[in-house]
Amino acid sequence: MTRPALILAFALLSTTAFAQTAIGIDEALVIVRANGMTTVAKLEHEHENGKSLWEAEGLDASKKKMKIEINALDGKVISIK
């Protein structure tokens, strides 16, 4: 690999698009269920404003829509709507 290509590869791997998570999908699912989401329609890993997070959309026990965001590094709930 040439030096410019190596520098480019390092730059790409250093971006938030390639950031690792400490909280896997199974753990994220446990967290959203523990916070009242009984039906999970969508659970995906995203990067917003330099933050790595899990975003879940679904329903609570009364069939009311909810959205939960979880910090993907430490598992703390960022918001419940």
N, C-alpha and C positions, 0 to 999 in steps of 0.2 A: 504494500500500500504506500503510495507516495505521501509525502508530508502534508500537502494541502488536503488530500483525501482523509488522512488521519485526523487532521484538525477539524474538518467538517463532521466526521463521524463522532468525535468527542463532543462537539457542540450540539449535535442532534440528540445524543444520549443524555446530555445534561439538561435538556429542556423539560418542562413540567409534563409534556406529553408522554414522557417515558418514566415519570416518577413512579416509584414503587409504593404499594400500600402495605400497611401493617395489618389492616382489617380486611379479611377476605370476604367473599360473597356470602358464605355460610354464616359468618359472624355478623355481617350486616343484616342478614335476614332475621337472626335471633334478636338483634337490637330493635328493628322496626316492629317486630311482633311484641316485644316487651313494652313498647310504647303505644300499644293499642291498635295496631294495624292487623286486622284479622284476615283480610284478603289482599294479597300483594299482586298488583297488576303489572308493575314495572319496577325493576331494581337495576340501576346501572351506575357504573363508575364514571365520574366526570372530573374535569379540571375547569374551575371557574376562578377568575381573578387570582391565579397563582396558587389556588388551594386544590388539594386532592380530596374529593368527597364521593360518598355514595348518595344517590338520590332515589327514593322510593315513592311510588304512587300507588294508592289502593283505597280500601274501604275499612272503616272501623266496624265494631259490632252492630251499630245501628244503621249500617250501609251508607254512612256519610263519607264523602271523599276526603282523603287526607294525603298530605305530602310531607315526607320526612327527609331531612338532609343530615348526613352523618360525616364527621371528619374521618377520612379514610386512614389517617395516621394513628389516631389514638382512640377512635370509636365513640367519641363524645357527640351527642346530638347537637347539631347546630340550630335546627329549627323544626318545628312541627306546625303545619298549617292545615 
